[in-house]
């Protein structure tokens, strides 16, 4: 089961990563404006906000294998339709459809995995997000290979649909245990209003939001502010993602020597200690190296925050996952736009001070915060 959860998260994050590299070709092929093209990302985040929340919560109440398989099937069909859709409106509808039914597969897979293996929470969540980061890194490579062979942007989505159908086939062969008949349910309002969940949700909103704001504008920053080549500018995000992948692959090693809270603090210290010189140092090679270091530092923060949140209600990881992933999507909607507004008024370099300020605030919050207290009456998954 963990391998299936890793695969579905890899698939969904890879699908997200296909849109950006294909965007220039889509603009030319469809004859659309930058504003229309940018609306794709709004639809993507909006669908994810709804899909992850509803899907994650639903996995605690609905037949899990049916829900899981249906979402993978609908994602695969949506990818196939997007590859052959003739016009902008239909393609925009497909983007929302993909996000609405594709985004839950990661949340549902995580919920089932945590329910089956609650004692391996930090380790499996680290691997889970590692596979997601790998999907994000491979997506632009996937697109580039298609362009090398003179294939249309549409082929990337058709090929991703084939991967989706393969994952669906694997899902059908995996045994997913049903929810226990005596599974005690705690009200969603009570979970969402729990102080520990609220704190973790706020931390996730700001931590992932600042990361989105930083990474989404990296290519434009290198191109316009530093006058770097288009090839270098487009590859910098990959350097950041390599840092993420390495950082998450080492979380298991760190957990044998440090507490999750200590690792989170260390990661935020590395992030803050790299983003400030990234803004101030003029050397392009040094900035590229600091992108890697920032990714490495931020890597453990999100999975360990999710692990902290899901520990509070171990019998309902789906509800907690849905709430926390909703905050992740909300951060993805708010921060890139906010950083863009600041960049338009003060320049991209200055807007990155806002990201640094957020990281500093997160570090202070974690240093001053206490470890969450698990409810004494919280039912534990079998």
C-alpha positions, 0 to 999 in steps of 0.5 A: 500500500505505501508504494501505491500511495507514493505512486499516486502522489508522484502522478498528481504532482507530475501532472501539475508540473506539466502545465508550466513547461507546456504553457508557451506552446499552449499560448501559441497553439491556442492563440491566447493571452498571458492573462488567459494562460495564467487563469489555468493556474487559478483553476488548478489551485481552486480545483485542488483546494476543493478536491483535496479537502473533500477527498481527504475528509471523504476517505474517513467515511466512504468506501476507500478503494472505490473513492481512490480508484474513481479519482484515479480513473477520472484523472486519467480520463481528464488527461486524455480529454485535455490531450484532444480538446480543441479550444481554450474553454474546453481545455480550461474546463479540463484543467479544473476537472483534472485538479478537482479529481486528481488532487484528492489521490494524494490525500486519499493515499496518504490517509489510507497509508497513515491509517494502516501504518500509524507508527511509521508516520514521519518516515512514510510521509517523508517518502510520500512527499519525496516522490511528489518532488520527484514527479515535479522534477521529472515533469519538465524533463518529460515535456522537453523530451517530447519537444525534442521529438517535435511532438505537440504539447498535447502528447504530454497529457496523453502520455500522463493519462497512460501512466494514470491507467497503469496506476489504476491497474495497480490500485485494483490489485491492492487490498485496502482494508475497510474502515473498522465497524467500530470506528469512532468518528469525531465531528469535522468541526471539532477537528478543524477547531482543535487548537493544535490543528489550527496551529499546524494549518496556519504554519502549513499555509505560511510555509508552503505559501512562501515556498510557492512564492519563492519557486514560482518566480525564480525563473523570472527573477533570473531572467529579468533581474539578473539577465541570465539566459533562458536556459539557465533561468528555466533550470534554476527551479530544477536546482531548487527541487533537487535540494527538496528531493535530497532533503526529504530523502534524508529525513529518515536519517535525521529522525534517528538522531533528532526529534521532528521539532528539532529537524523542523527548526534546523530546516527553517534555520537553513532556509532563512540562512540561505534566502537572505544571502540569495537576495543580497549576493550578486553572484549568479553561481552563488545564487544558484547554489543558495537555491539548492540550499533553500530547497534542502532546508525547506524540504522537511518542514511540510511532511513533518508538520503534516505528521504533527497534525495527523498525530492529533487525531490518528483514527481520522487521518483523512479529515486532518489531511483534507484540512491541512492540504486545503491550507496547502492549496490556499497558500498556493493560491495566495502567495504567488499572486501576492509576491507577484503584486509586490514584484510589480511594485517594488521588483522581484528582488525586493519581493523576496524579502517578504518570503524571508520575513515569513520564514523568520516568522515561522522559525520564531513560531516553532521555537516558541511553540510547544509540542502538540498534546494528543487527545487522551480520547483520540481513537487509534487506528488498527 
